[in-house]
Amino acid sequence: MTNQQPIFYEVTLQSDLSLAHALEEHLRREHIPAILRTGCFRHIRFDVASAGRFRTCYQAEAQADLDRYLQDHAPGLRSEFQARFPTGVTLSREIWSACEFWESR
């Protein structure tokens, strides 16, 4: 394990209500497992805020792992996602660097 802090790649999705169920199922059953299989991320978390609003948080060990994902895997996965949901879903992507962690005992 490295001494550097992990990198978090976060994607927030907002979908039309008519697509919310299909989008959630696709993310949970196909898209996120495919991303995990790339080996670029240590953990992936999936959150639901409200009907049609979702967030995924991908934890990479290092920037190099995220870079590898973005270069080698993201274009194809994004293309597949766009073909499945050509309209009705907007998303934003952000990269976060962990600064410090606190834990209770």
Residue frames as a rotation matrix with the C-alpha (Angstrom) as fourth column:
MET 1
0.582 0.813 0.000 0.00
0.813 -0.582 0.000 0.00
0.000 0.000 -1.000 0.00
THR 2
-0.205 -0.665 0.718 1.25
0.626 -0.653 -0.426 3.47
0.752 0.362 0.550 -0.85
ASN 3
-0.565 -0.081 -0.821 1.61
0.762 -0.434 -0.481 6.41
-0.318 -0.897 0.307 1.52
GLN 4
-0.973 0.212 0.088 -0.29
-0.150 -0.877 0.456 8.76
0.174 0.430 0.886 -0.74
GLN 5
-0.471 0.877 0.094 -3.95
-0.303 -0.061 -0.951 9.57
-0.829 -0.476 0.295 -0.17
PRO 6
-0.393 0.391 0.832 -6.53
0.766 0.640 0.062 7.97
-0.508 0.662 -0.551 -2.45
ILE 7
-0.943 0.176 -0.282 -8.13
-0.310 -0.772 0.555 9.79
-0.120 0.611 0.783 -5.36
PHE 8
-0.330 0.908 0.258 -11.92
0.414 0.385 -0.825 9.93
-0.849 -0.166 -0.503 -5.69
TYR 9
-0.987 0.159 -0.018 -13.64
-0.071 -0.335 0.940 10.17
0.144 0.929 0.342 -9.05
GLU 10
-0.542 0.836 -0.083 -17.24
0.264 0.076 -0.962 11.22
-0.798 -0.543 -0.262 -8.53
VAL 11
-0.916 0.367 0.159 -20.04
0.101 -0.173 0.980 11.14
0.387 0.914 0.121 -11.09
THR 12
-0.585 0.799 -0.142 -23.45
-0.016 -0.186 -0.982 12.67
-0.811 -0.572 0.122 -10.35
LEU 13
-0.915 0.337 0.221 -26.37
0.304 0.217 0.927 11.77
0.264 0.916 -0.301 -12.60
GLN 14
-0.495 0.846 -0.197 -29.79
-0.323 -0.389 -0.863 13.38
-0.807 -0.364 0.466 -12.90
SER 15
-0.955 0.179 0.236 -32.33
0.295 0.516 0.804 11.54
0.022 0.838 -0.545 -15.03
ASP 16
-0.416 0.909 0.035 -35.83
-0.713 -0.350 0.607 12.13
0.564 0.227 0.794 -16.23
LEU 17
-0.261 0.375 0.889 -38.22
-0.825 0.391 -0.407 10.37
-0.501 -0.841 0.207 -13.85
SER 18
0.757 0.605 -0.247 -39.37
-0.636 0.595 -0.491 8.10
-0.150 0.529 0.835 -16.67
LEU 19
0.424 -0.694 -0.582 -35.79
-0.304 0.496 -0.813 6.74
0.853 0.522 -0.001 -16.95
ALA 20
0.126 -0.464 0.877 -34.90
-0.967 -0.253 0.005 6.60
0.220 -0.849 -0.481 -13.24
HIS 21
0.633 0.158 0.758 -35.63
-0.478 0.849 0.223 2.92
-0.609 -0.504 0.613 -12.65
ALA 22
0.949 -0.282 0.142 -33.93
0.289 0.594 -0.751 1.73
0.127 0.753 0.645 -15.85
LEU 23
0.405 -0.838 0.365 -30.92
-0.412 -0.524 -0.746 3.94
0.816 0.152 -0.558 -15.15
GLU 24
0.231 -0.296 0.927 -30.52
-0.964 0.064 0.260 2.70
-0.136 -0.953 -0.270 -11.59
GLU 25
0.813 0.108 0.572 -30.77
-0.107 0.994 -0.036 -0.93
-0.573 -0.032 0.819 -12.70
HIS 26
0.843 -0.529 0.097 -28.25
0.200 0.142 -0.969 -0.37
0.499 0.837 0.226 -15.48
LEU 27
0.257 -0.774 0.579 -25.79
-0.736 -0.545 -0.402 1.34
0.626 -0.323 -0.709 -13.14
ARG 28
0.224 -0.120 0.967 -26.08
-0.900 0.356 0.253 -1.29
-0.375 -0.927 -0.028 -10.42
ARG 29
0.686 0.174 0.707 -26.17
-0.079 0.983 -0.165 -4.42
-0.723 0.057 0.688 -12.60
GLU 30
0.756 -0.342 0.557 -23.98
0.653 0.353 -0.670 -3.54
0.032 0.871 0.491 -15.60
HIS 31
0.680 -0.469 0.564 -22.13
0.006 -0.765 -0.644 -0.22
0.733 0.441 -0.517 -15.68
ILE 32
0.528 -0.490 0.694 -20.57
-0.846 -0.374 0.380 -0.08
0.073 -0.787 -0.612 -12.21
PRO 33
0.679 -0.324 0.658 -19.56
-0.017 0.890 0.456 -3.77
-0.733 -0.321 0.599 -12.19
ALA 34
0.769 -0.417 0.485 -17.89
0.595 0.189 -0.781 -3.22
0.234 0.889 0.393 -15.59
ILE 35
0.574 -0.568 0.590 -15.93
-0.439 -0.822 -0.363 -0.30
0.691 -0.051 -0.721 -14.15
LEU 36
0.604 -0.339 0.721 -14.88
-0.683 0.247 0.688 -2.36
-0.411 -0.908 -0.082 -11.13
ARG 37
0.811 -0.256 0.527 -13.60
0.373 0.919 -0.128 -5.09
-0.451 0.301 0.840 -13.48
THR 38
0.802 -0.558 0.214 -11.12
-0.080 -0.456 -0.887 -2.63
0.592 0.694 -0.410 -14.99
GLY 39
0.400 -0.655 -0.641 -9.02
0.884 0.461 0.081 -3.01
0.242 -0.599 0.763 -11.85
CYS 40
-0.285 -0.525 0.802 -8.48
0.376 -0.831 -0.410 0.75
0.882 0.185 0.434 -11.66
PHE 41
-0.023 0.397 0.917 -10.52
-0.685 -0.675 0.275 1.31
0.728 -0.622 0.288 -8.49
ARG 42
-0.931 -0.345 -0.119 -10.28
-0.115 0.587 -0.801 -0.14
0.346 -0.732 -0.587 -4.99
HIS 43
-0.569 0.800 -0.190 -13.83
0.552 0.200 -0.810 0.76
-0.609 -0.566 -0.555 -3.94
ILE 44
-0.803 0.466 0.372 -16.96
0.049 -0.569 0.821 2.03
0.594 0.677 0.434 -5.65
ARG 45
-0.706 0.637 -0.309 -19.90
0.381 -0.026 -0.924 3.52
-0.597 -0.770 -0.225 -3.79
PHE 46
-0.676 0.598 0.430 -23.35
0.373 -0.225 0.900 4.12
0.635 0.769 -0.071 -5.29
ASP 47
-0.794 0.397 -0.459 -25.78
0.315 -0.378 -0.871 6.58
-0.519 -0.836 0.175 -3.68
VAL 48
-0.293 0.792 0.535 -29.36
0.755 -0.152 0.638 7.66
0.587 0.591 -0.554 -4.34
ALA 49
-0.996 -0.049 -0.080 -30.48
0.086 -0.817 -0.570 11.15
-0.037 -0.574 0.818 -3.29
SER 50
-0.202 0.971 -0.131 -33.99
-0.462 -0.212 -0.861 11.15
-0.864 -0.113 0.491 -4.72
ALA 51
0.473 0.441 0.763 -35.94
0.433 0.637 -0.637 9.70
-0.767 0.632 0.110 -7.61
GLY 52
0.870 -0.117 0.480 -33.68
0.460 -0.158 -0.874 10.11
0.178 0.981 -0.084 -10.63
ARG 53
0.603 -0.713 0.359 -30.65
-0.659 -0.698 -0.279 11.56
0.450 -0.069 -0.891 -8.79
PHE 54
0.930 -0.339 -0.140 -27.66
0.366 0.884 0.290 9.27
0.026 -0.321 0.947 -8.31
ARG 55
0.534 -0.843 0.064 -23.99
-0.841 -0.537 -0.059 9.52
0.084 -0.023 -0.996 -7.40
THR 56
0.870 -0.421 -0.257 -21.11
0.411 0.907 -0.093 7.13
0.272 -0.025 0.962 -7.85
CYS 57
0.643 -0.734 0.219 -17.81
-0.760 -0.574 0.306 7.56
-0.098 -0.363 -0.927 -6.07
TYR 58
0.852 -0.439 -0.287 -14.85
0.240 0.812 -0.532 5.60
0.466 0.384 0.797 -7.38
GLN 59
0.771 -0.612 0.173 -11.78
-0.471 -0.367 0.802 5.32
-0.428 -0.700 -0.571 -5.14
ALA 60
0.746 -0.628 -0.220 -8.42
0.084 0.418 -0.905 4.85
0.660 0.656 0.365 -6.83
GLU 61
0.584 -0.619 -0.526 -5.20
0.788 0.276 0.550 4.12
-0.195 -0.736 0.649 -4.99
ALA 62
-0.330 -0.786 -0.523 -3.28
0.428 -0.618 0.659 6.73
-0.841 -0.007 0.540 -6.97
GLN 63
0.183 0.352 -0.918 -3.64
-0.549 -0.738 -0.392 9.27
-0.815 0.576 0.058 -9.74
ALA 64
-0.731 -0.532 -0.428 -1.97
-0.652 0.356 0.669 6.81
-0.203 0.768 -0.607 -12.12
ASP 65
-0.772 0.518 0.369 -4.86
0.465 0.855 -0.228 4.36
-0.434 -0.004 -0.901 -11.62
LEU 66
0.242 0.875 -0.418 -7.42
0.246 -0.472 -0.846 7.04
-0.938 0.102 -0.330 -12.42
ASP 67
-0.095 -0.365 -0.926 -5.38
-0.779 -0.552 0.297 8.18
-0.620 0.750 -0.232 -15.42
ARG 68
-0.961 -0.260 0.100 -5.28
-0.165 0.820 0.548 4.59
-0.224 0.510 -0.831 -16.70
TYR 69
-0.309 0.927 0.212 -9.06
0.652 0.369 -0.662 4.32
-0.692 -0.067 -0.719 -16.32
LEU 70
0.347 0.496 -0.796 -9.68
-0.126 -0.816 -0.564 7.63
-0.929 0.296 -0.221 -18.10
GLN 71
-0.285 -0.560 -0.778 -7.34
-0.854 -0.219 0.471 6.77
-0.434 0.799 -0.416 -20.97
ASP 72
-0.938 -0.295 -0.182 -7.93
-0.346 0.834 0.429 3.06
0.025 0.466 -0.885 -21.48
HIS 73
-0.774 0.631 -0.055 -11.47
0.627 0.751 -0.207 2.34
-0.090 -0.195 -0.977 -20.27
ALA 74
-0.398 0.667 -0.630 -13.63
0.171 -0.621 -0.765 5.47
-0.901 -0.412 0.133 -19.92
PRO 75
-0.653 0.193 -0.732 -14.09
-0.701 -0.520 0.488 6.21
-0.287 0.832 0.475 -23.64
GLY 76
-0.801 0.338 -0.494 -15.64
-0.071 0.766 0.639 2.82
0.594 0.547 -0.590 -24.37
LEU 77
-0.623 0.578 -0.528 -17.76
0.775 0.361 -0.519 2.74
-0.109 -0.732 -0.672 -21.23
ARG 78
-0.525 0.416 -0.742 -19.01
-0.097 -0.896 -0.433 6.27
-0.845 -0.155 0.511 -21.87
SER 79
-0.760 0.205 -0.616 -19.86
-0.641 -0.082 0.763 5.35
0.106 0.975 0.194 -25.44
GLU 80
-0.745 0.493 -0.449 -21.85
0.423 0.870 0.254 2.31
0.516 0.000 -0.857 -24.29
PHE 81
-0.540 0.541 -0.645 -23.67
0.627 -0.253 -0.737 4.42
-0.561 -0.802 -0.203 -21.70
GLN 82
-0.609 0.266 -0.747 -24.51
-0.460 -0.886 0.060 7.12
-0.646 0.380 0.662 -24.25
ALA 83
-0.813 0.323 -0.484 -25.91
-0.329 0.431 0.840 4.50
0.480 0.843 -0.244 -26.64
ARG 84
-0.611 0.578 -0.541 -28.11
0.736 0.667 -0.119 3.11
0.292 -0.471 -0.832 -23.86
PHE 85
0.260 0.645 -0.719 -29.25
0.809 -0.552 -0.203 6.54
-0.528 -0.528 -0.665 -22.58
PRO 86
-0.367 -0.473 0.801 -28.90
0.885 -0.441 0.145 9.00
0.285 0.763 0.581 -25.49
THR 87
-0.393 0.301 0.869 -31.19
-0.181 -0.952 0.248 11.58
0.901 -0.060 0.429 -23.87
GLY 88
0.579 0.815 0.031 -32.78
-0.113 0.043 0.993 12.25
0.807 -0.579 0.117 -20.51
VAL 89
0.706 -0.437 -0.557 -29.66
0.701 0.319 0.638 11.92
-0.101 -0.841 0.531 -18.34
THR 90
0.616 -0.605 0.505 -27.32
-0.285 -0.768 -0.573 14.75
0.734 0.210 -0.646 -17.43
LEU 91
0.749 -0.411 -0.519 -24.16
0.657 0.558 0.507 14.14
0.081 -0.721 0.688 -15.48
SER 92
0.696 -0.639 0.328 -21.20
-0.605 -0.767 -0.212 15.87
0.387 -0.051 -0.921 -13.96
ARG 93
0.638 -0.593 -0.490 -17.78
0.603 0.781 -0.161 14.48
0.479 -0.193 0.856 -13.17
GLU 94
0.685 -0.484 0.544 -15.29
-0.634 -0.764 0.119 15.65
0.358 -0.427 -0.830 -10.55
ILE 95
0.222 -0.712 -0.666 -11.96
0.439 0.683 -0.584 14.42
0.871 -0.163 0.464 -9.27
TRP 96
0.816 0.082 0.572 -11.32
-0.459 -0.510 0.727 14.79
0.352 -0.856 -0.379 -5.54
SER 97
-0.194 -0.893 -0.405 -8.10
0.009 0.411 -0.912 14.27
0.981 -0.181 -0.072 -3.62
ALA 98
0.715 0.405 -0.570 -8.42
0.521 0.235 0.820 13.07
0.467 -0.883 -0.043 -0.04
CYS 99
0.169 -0.634 0.755 -6.79
-0.407 -0.742 -0.532 15.43
0.898 -0.218 -0.383 2.43
GLU 100
-0.814 -0.364 0.453 -7.48
-0.547 0.220 -0.807 13.79
0.194 -0.905 -0.378 5.76
PHE 101
-0.091 0.771 -0.631 -9.65
0.030 0.635 0.772 11.08
0.995 0.051 -0.081 7.33
TRP 102
-0.564 0.023 0.826 -11.28
-0.816 -0.168 -0.553 10.94
0.126 -0.986 0.113 10.76
GLU 103
-0.225 0.501 -0.836 -12.68
0.013 0.859 0.511 7.81
0.974 0.104 -0.200 12.34
SER 104
0.260 0.346 0.901 -14.59
-0.918 -0.200 0.342 7.22
0.299 -0.917 0.266 15.52
ARG 105
-0.794 -0.602 -0.079 -13.68
-0.530 0.751 -0.394 4.37
0.296 -0.271 -0.916 17.79
